[in-house]
């Protein structure tokens, strides 16, 4: 399931970036790429951290590992947003947020299906 989510995030990202490049501009494409990466990188970290093997299958350790993974994802997301906005390389903030939402929606859609 994790591999499928990451694959779909990449596919949706590429489709969105191509659509932005063809319809808006090449400068806005950079905003789309950064928006997609601001969601993809923390999600990848979460899946990597949460899926590591736990000795003895102790439920407390598994839950603690999940909380650490989610905390790391949250901090990475905040860091990515700060870097994106402080660097002043975004051409369109709307496209940036749309890229973030497109990638995040894959997790929502697959969790429902």
C-alpha positions in Angstrom: 0.0 0.0 0.0 2.8 2.4 0.9 4.6 1.8 -2.5 1.3 2.4 -4.3 0.7 5.7 -2.5 4.2 7.0 -3.3 3.9 5.9 -6.9 0.5 7.6 -7.3 1.9 10.8 -5.7 4.7 10.9 -8.3 2.2 10.2 -11.1 -0.2 12.9 -9.9 2.7 15.3 -9.4 4.0 14.8 -12.9 0.6 15.2 -14.5 -0.1 18.4 -12.5 3.3 19.9 -13.3 2.8 19.2 -17.0 -0.7 20.8 -16.9 0.7 23.9 -15.2 3.6 24.1 -17.7 1.3 23.9 -20.7 -1.5 26.1 -19.4 0.1 28.7 -17.1 3.8 29.2 -17.7 7.2 27.7 -17.2 7.8 30.0 -14.2 4.7 28.8 -12.5 5.9 25.2 -13.1 8.6 25.8 -10.5 5.9 26.7 -8.0 4.1 23.5 -8.8 7.3 21.4 -8.4 8.0 23.0 -5.0 4.4 22.5 -3.9 4.5 18.9 -4.8 7.8 18.3 -3.2 6.7 20.0 0.0 4.1 17.2 0.4 6.0 14.3 -1.1 9.2 14.6 0.9 7.5 14.6 4.3 5.1 11.8 3.3 8.1 9.7 2.2 9.8 10.3 5.5 6.7 9.3 7.4 6.3 6.0 5.4 10.0 5.2 5.8 10.0 5.9 9.6 6.6 4.3 10.3 7.3 1.1 8.4 10.6 0.2 10.1 10.6 -3.1 11.9 9.8 -3.1 15.6 11.4 -5.7 17.8 9.0 -8.0 19.7 6.0 -6.4 17.9 5.4 -4.4 21.1 2.2 -2.3 20.6 3.7 0.5 22.8 6.8 0.7 20.6 4.7 0.6 17.4 2.5 3.5 18.5 5.6 5.5 19.7 7.2 4.9 16.4 4.1 6.1 14.6 3.9 9.3 16.7 7.6 10.0 16.1 7.0 9.5 12.3 4.1 11.8 12.3 5.9 14.4 14.4 8.8 14.3 11.9 6.5 14.6 9.0 4.8 17.7 10.5 8.2 19.3 11.3 9.4 18.6 7.7 6.3 20.0 6.2 6.6 23.2 8.3 10.3 23.5 7.3 9.5 23.0 3.6 6.9 25.7 3.8 9.2 28.1 5.6 12.0 27.5 3.0 9.6 27.9 0.1 8.2 31.2 1.3 11.5 32.7 2.6 13.4 31.9 -0.6 11.2 34.1 -2.7 11.4 31.8 -5.7 7.6 31.1 -5.9 6.0 32.6 -8.9 2.5 31.7 -7.8 1.4 30.9 -4.3 -1.9 29.5 -5.6 -0.1 27.0 -7.8 2.2 26.1 -4.9 -0.8 25.2 -2.7 -2.5 23.4 -5.5 0.5 21.2 -6.0 0.6 20.5 -2.3 -3.1 19.6 -2.3 -2.8 17.4 -5.4 -0.2 15.3 -3.8 -1.9 15.2 -0.4 -5.2 14.2 -2.0 -3.7 10.9 -3.2 -3.3 9.9 0.4 -6.9 10.8 1.2 -8.2 9.1 -1.9 -6.4 5.9 -1.3 -7.3 5.7 2.3 -11.0 5.8 1.4 -10.7 3.2 -1.4 
